[in-house]
Amino acid sequence: MNVLQRLSAWGCRRLCTLLGVGCLTVFPLSAQGGDSLRTDDPTRYVQRATLYGVGAAHVRAPYLSPHAYKGMDFRLSRESVRMTRIGGGGKVWQQLFFQTDLGYTHNRVDNNNTLSLLANWNYGLHRRFPLTHNFRLTVGGVADLNGGFVYNMRNGNNPAQARAYAHLDASGGFLWDLRLARRPLNLRYQLNVPLLGVMFMPEYGQSYYEIFSLGHAGGVVNFTSLHNQPALRQIISADYPVGKLKMRLAYIWDAQQAKVNGIKTHTYSHVFMVGFVKEFYLLK
Protein backbone atom coordinates (compact mmCIF):
# COMPACT_ATOMS: atom_id res chain seq x y z
CA MET A 1 0.00 0.00 0.00
CA ASN A 2 1.51 3.27 -1.09
CA VAL A 3 1.49 6.52 0.85
CA LEU A 4 -1.58 7.95 -0.92
CA GLN A 5 -3.62 4.81 -0.16
CA ARG A 6 -2.61 4.94 3.50
CA LEU A 7 -3.60 8.59 3.77
CA SER A 8 -6.93 7.89 2.09
CA ALA A 9 -7.71 4.98 4.44
CA TRP A 10 -6.73 7.07 7.47
CA GLY A 11 -8.96 9.92 6.27
CA CYS A 12 -11.97 7.62 5.82
CA ARG A 13 -11.55 6.15 9.31
CA ARG A 14 -11.21 9.67 10.76
CA LEU A 15 -14.33 10.87 8.98
CA CYS A 16 -16.36 7.87 10.16
CA THR A 17 -15.22 8.46 13.73
CA LEU A 18 -16.27 12.13 13.61
CA LEU A 19 -19.65 11.26 12.12
CA GLY A 20 -20.23 8.64 14.80
CA VAL A 21 -19.37 11.04 17.61
CA GLY A 22 -21.61 13.67 16.03
CA CYS A 23 -24.56 11.28 15.85
CA LEU A 24 -24.08 10.14 19.46
CA THR A 25 -23.96 13.80 20.50
CA VAL A 26 -26.87 15.15 18.47
CA PHE A 27 -29.45 12.41 18.97
CA PRO A 28 -29.26 12.28 22.79
CA LEU A 29 -29.50 16.08 22.89
CA SER A 30 -32.57 15.97 20.67
CA ALA A 31 -34.17 13.35 22.87
CA GLN A 32 -33.42 15.26 26.05
CA GLY A 33 -34.47 18.63 24.61
CA GLY A 34 -37.71 17.22 23.23
CA ASP A 35 -39.85 19.93 21.65
CA SER A 36 -37.39 22.66 22.62
CA LEU A 37 -35.51 22.11 19.32
CA ARG A 38 -38.59 21.89 17.10
CA THR A 39 -39.45 24.74 14.78
CA ASP A 40 -42.66 23.17 13.42
CA ASP A 41 -44.62 23.73 16.65
CA PRO A 42 -47.10 26.59 15.92
CA THR A 43 -47.30 27.57 19.60
CA ARG A 44 -43.60 28.55 19.51
CA TYR A 45 -44.07 30.93 16.62
CA VAL A 46 -44.24 34.60 17.67
CA GLN A 47 -44.96 37.67 15.59
CA ARG A 48 -44.18 41.13 16.99
CA ALA A 49 -44.93 44.43 15.32
CA THR A 50 -44.01 48.00 16.27
CA LEU A 51 -45.87 50.81 14.48
CA TYR A 52 -45.68 54.60 14.44
CA GLY A 53 -48.50 56.77 13.17
CA VAL A 54 -50.05 60.18 12.77
CA GLY A 55 -53.59 61.25 11.96
CA ALA A 56 -56.55 63.41 12.90
CA ALA A 57 -58.28 63.67 16.29
CA HIS A 58 -61.62 65.11 17.43
CA VAL A 59 -61.97 65.52 21.21
CA ARG A 60 -64.97 66.59 23.29
CA ALA A 61 -64.67 66.81 27.08
CA PRO A 62 -67.63 68.82 28.52
CA TYR A 63 -66.22 68.44 32.03
CA LEU A 64 -63.53 70.93 30.94
CA SER A 65 -65.14 72.85 28.08
CA PRO A 66 -68.44 72.79 26.13
CA HIS A 67 -66.55 73.10 22.84
CA ALA A 68 -65.18 70.37 20.61
CA TYR A 69 -61.48 70.38 19.70
CA LYS A 70 -59.83 69.22 16.49
CA GLY A 71 -56.18 68.55 15.75
CA MET A 72 -53.43 65.98 15.39
CA ASP A 73 -53.11 62.47 16.75
CA PHE A 74 -49.71 60.81 17.30
CA ARG A 75 -49.65 57.11 18.09
CA LEU A 76 -47.24 54.30 18.95
CA SER A 77 -48.30 50.65 19.12
CA ARG A 78 -46.67 47.33 19.88
CA GLU A 79 -48.32 43.97 19.26
CA SER A 80 -47.32 40.39 20.00
CA VAL A 81 -49.24 37.43 18.54
CA ARG A 82 -48.71 33.70 19.04
CA MET A 83 -50.73 30.50 18.91
CA THR A 84 -51.88 28.74 22.09
CA ARG A 85 -52.42 25.07 22.95
CA ILE A 86 -56.16 25.64 23.49
CA GLY A 87 -58.22 23.28 21.36
CA GLY A 88 -55.24 21.11 20.49
CA GLY A 89 -52.96 23.90 19.27
CA GLY A 90 -52.99 25.96 16.11
CA LYS A 91 -56.61 27.10 16.39
CA VAL A 92 -56.69 29.82 19.08
CA TRP A 93 -54.22 32.69 18.99
CA GLN A 94 -53.24 35.06 21.76
CA GLN A 95 -52.86 38.79 21.19
CA LEU A 96 -51.03 41.26 23.44
CA PHE A 97 -51.50 44.81 22.23
CA PHE A 98 -50.30 48.10 23.71
CA GLN A 99 -50.64 51.60 22.31
CA THR A 100 -50.17 55.18 23.44
CA ASP A 101 -52.19 57.95 21.87
CA LEU A 102 -51.13 61.62 22.14
CA GLY A 103 -53.48 64.29 20.83
CA TYR A 104 -52.90 68.02 20.37
CA THR A 105 -56.12 69.82 19.45
CA HIS A 106 -57.57 73.36 19.23
CA ASN A 107 -61.08 74.83 19.36
CA ARG A 108 -63.01 76.31 16.47
CA VAL A 109 -61.86 79.93 16.98
CA ASP A 110 -58.29 78.73 17.61
CA ASN A 111 -57.78 80.54 20.92
CA ASN A 112 -57.36 77.49 23.15
CA ASN A 113 -55.71 74.07 22.96
CA THR A 114 -55.97 70.75 24.71
CA LEU A 115 -53.43 68.02 25.25
CA SER A 116 -54.74 64.48 25.62
CA LEU A 117 -52.98 61.22 26.40
CA LEU A 118 -54.42 57.72 26.51
CA ALA A 119 -52.60 54.43 27.11
CA ASN A 120 -54.41 51.28 26.03
CA TRP A 121 -53.51 47.65 26.85
CA ASN A 122 -55.32 44.61 25.45
CA TYR A 123 -55.16 40.88 26.07
CA GLY A 124 -57.20 38.85 23.62
CA LEU A 125 -57.92 35.28 22.58
CA HIS A 126 -59.23 34.63 19.07
CA ARG A 127 -60.49 31.46 17.38
CA ARG A 128 -59.70 30.98 13.69
CA PHE A 129 -62.30 29.53 11.31
CA PRO A 130 -60.81 28.65 7.89
CA LEU A 131 -63.22 29.27 5.01
CA THR A 132 -60.73 28.71 2.17
CA HIS A 133 -57.05 27.79 2.00
CA ASN A 134 -56.08 31.49 2.36
CA PHE A 135 -59.06 33.18 4.05
CA ARG A 136 -60.00 32.79 7.74
CA LEU A 137 -62.53 34.43 10.02
CA THR A 138 -61.55 35.25 13.61
CA VAL A 139 -63.87 35.52 16.61
CA GLY A 140 -62.88 36.13 20.23
CA GLY A 141 -62.82 38.30 23.30
CA VAL A 142 -60.51 41.04 24.57
CA ALA A 143 -59.75 42.44 28.04
CA ASP A 144 -59.29 46.18 27.46
CA LEU A 145 -57.66 48.61 29.95
CA ASN A 146 -57.41 52.37 29.34
CA GLY A 147 -55.93 55.27 31.30
CA GLY A 148 -54.92 58.85 30.62
CA PHE A 149 -56.02 62.48 30.80
CA VAL A 150 -57.25 65.53 28.89
CA TYR A 151 -55.58 68.85 29.78
CA ASN A 152 -57.16 72.20 28.87
CA MET A 153 -54.46 74.87 28.59
CA ARG A 154 -56.67 77.84 29.57
CA ASN A 155 -58.68 76.44 32.45
CA GLY A 156 -57.66 77.81 35.84
CA ASN A 157 -60.01 75.63 37.90
CA ASN A 158 -60.11 71.93 37.08
CA PRO A 159 -57.73 72.18 34.09
CA ALA A 160 -57.49 68.43 33.61
CA GLN A 161 -59.80 65.45 33.43
CA ALA A 162 -58.63 61.92 34.20
CA ARG A 163 -59.67 59.10 31.92
CA ALA A 164 -59.82 55.57 33.30
CA TYR A 165 -61.99 52.70 32.15
CA ALA A 166 -61.82 48.94 31.67
CA HIS A 167 -64.11 46.60 29.81
CA LEU A 168 -64.50 43.27 28.05
CA ASP A 169 -64.78 43.47 24.27
CA ALA A 170 -66.29 41.27 21.61
CA SER A 171 -63.80 40.95 18.76
CA GLY A 172 -64.05 39.75 15.18
CA GLY A 173 -62.27 40.04 11.85
CA PHE A 174 -60.52 38.14 9.10
CA LEU A 175 -57.07 37.02 7.92
CA TRP A 176 -56.39 36.94 4.18
CA ASP A 177 -53.18 35.64 2.60
CA LEU A 178 -52.53 36.89 -0.94
CA ARG A 179 -49.63 37.34 -3.33
CA LEU A 180 -48.52 40.61 -4.91
CA ALA A 181 -45.76 40.59 -7.52
CA ARG A 182 -45.07 36.95 -6.54
CA ARG A 183 -44.48 37.92 -2.92
CA PRO A 184 -46.77 37.21 0.08
CA LEU A 185 -49.21 39.89 1.17
CA ASN A 186 -51.01 39.33 4.49
CA LEU A 187 -54.15 41.35 5.17
CA ARG A 188 -55.86 41.51 8.56
CA TYR A 189 -58.96 43.28 9.82
CA GLN A 190 -60.03 43.42 13.47
CA LEU A 191 -62.97 45.10 15.20
CA ASN A 192 -63.31 45.42 19.00
CA VAL A 193 -66.61 46.52 20.60
CA PRO A 194 -66.89 46.96 24.42
CA LEU A 195 -69.72 44.98 26.01
CA LEU A 196 -69.29 45.26 29.80
CA GLY A 197 -67.06 47.47 31.92
CA VAL A 198 -66.54 50.22 34.48
CA MET A 199 -65.56 53.86 34.00
CA PHE A 200 -64.29 56.64 36.27
CA MET A 201 -66.31 59.79 35.57
CA PRO A 202 -66.95 62.66 38.06
CA GLU A 203 -70.21 64.53 37.84
CA TYR A 204 -70.26 67.90 36.16
CA GLY A 205 -68.69 70.50 38.50
CA GLN A 206 -67.40 67.88 40.94
CA SER A 207 -63.74 68.66 41.60
CA TYR A 208 -60.97 66.16 42.21
CA TYR A 209 -60.31 67.90 45.53
CA GLU A 210 -63.79 66.87 46.66
CA ILE A 211 -63.27 63.32 45.46
CA PHE A 212 -59.79 62.56 46.78
CA SER A 213 -59.38 65.00 49.71
CA LEU A 214 -62.90 65.29 51.12
CA GLY A 215 -63.93 61.76 50.25
CA HIS A 216 -67.00 62.74 48.21
CA ALA A 217 -66.46 59.89 45.77
CA GLY A 218 -70.02 58.61 45.42
CA GLY A 219 -71.06 57.95 41.83
CA VAL A 220 -67.66 58.46 40.20
CA VAL A 221 -67.26 54.77 39.25
CA ASN A 222 -70.00 53.68 36.87
CA PHE A 223 -71.09 50.54 35.06
CA THR A 224 -70.80 50.75 31.27
CA SER A 225 -72.24 48.76 28.40
CA LEU A 226 -73.58 49.34 24.92
CA HIS A 227 -76.30 51.68 26.24
CA ASN A 228 -73.86 54.31 27.58
CA GLN A 229 -70.55 53.42 25.88
CA PRO A 230 -71.20 52.68 22.17
CA ALA A 231 -67.50 52.66 21.28
CA LEU A 232 -65.32 50.70 18.87
CA ARG A 233 -61.74 50.21 17.75
CA GLN A 234 -60.95 48.81 14.34
CA ILE A 235 -57.73 48.28 12.44
CA ILE A 236 -56.86 47.03 9.00
CA SER A 237 -53.25 46.15 8.23
CA ALA A 238 -51.12 44.81 5.38
CA ASP A 239 -47.80 42.98 5.84
CA TYR A 240 -45.41 42.89 2.88
CA PRO A 241 -41.72 41.87 2.67
CA VAL A 242 -39.31 44.57 1.54
CA GLY A 243 -35.85 43.09 1.08
CA LYS A 244 -35.01 41.17 4.23
CA LEU A 245 -37.57 43.12 6.27
CA LYS A 246 -41.33 42.77 6.61
CA MET A 247 -43.18 46.09 6.73
CA ARG A 248 -46.69 46.73 8.02
CA LEU A 249 -49.02 49.49 6.88
CA ALA A 250 -52.11 50.03 9.00
CA TYR A 251 -55.13 52.27 9.40
CA ILE A 252 -56.86 52.68 12.77
CA TRP A 253 -60.31 54.12 13.31
CA ASP A 254 -60.64 54.61 17.07
CA ALA A 255 -64.02 55.91 18.27
CA GLN A 256 -64.13 56.14 22.07
CA GLN A 257 -67.36 57.70 23.33
CA ALA A 258 -69.59 57.50 26.39
CA LYS A 259 -72.45 59.23 28.19
CA VAL A 260 -71.94 58.78 31.94
CA ASN A 261 -73.25 61.00 34.78
CA GLY A 262 -74.96 63.16 32.19
CA ILE A 263 -71.60 64.01 30.53
CA LYS A 264 -71.19 63.01 26.90
CA THR A 265 -67.52 62.62 25.95
CA HIS A 266 -65.77 61.35 22.86
CA THR A 267 -62.38 61.00 21.22
CA TYR A 268 -62.40 60.12 17.53
CA SER A 269 -59.13 59.28 15.77
CA HIS A 270 -58.21 58.37 12.21
CA VAL A 271 -54.57 57.30 12.17
CA PHE A 272 -52.27 55.91 9.45
CA MET A 273 -49.39 53.84 10.80
CA VAL A 274 -46.24 52.20 9.47
CA GLY A 275 -43.69 49.91 11.08
CA PHE A 276 -41.86 46.61 11.02
CA VAL A 277 -42.78 43.01 11.85
CA LYS A 278 -40.42 40.50 13.47
CA GLU A 279 -41.06 36.75 13.36
CA PHE A 280 -39.21 34.13 15.37
CA TYR A 281 -39.51 30.85 17.26
CA LEU A 282 -39.26 30.45 21.02
CA LEU A 283 -37.00 27.74 22.47
CA LYS A 284 -37.26 26.30 25.96
Helices and strands as residue ranges (DSSP letters): H 3-33, G 34-37, G 42-44, E 45-60, E 68-83, G 86-88, E 92-106, E 113-130, E 135-152, E 160-180, E 183-200, H 208-212, E 221-225, E 232-242, E 245-260, E 263-281
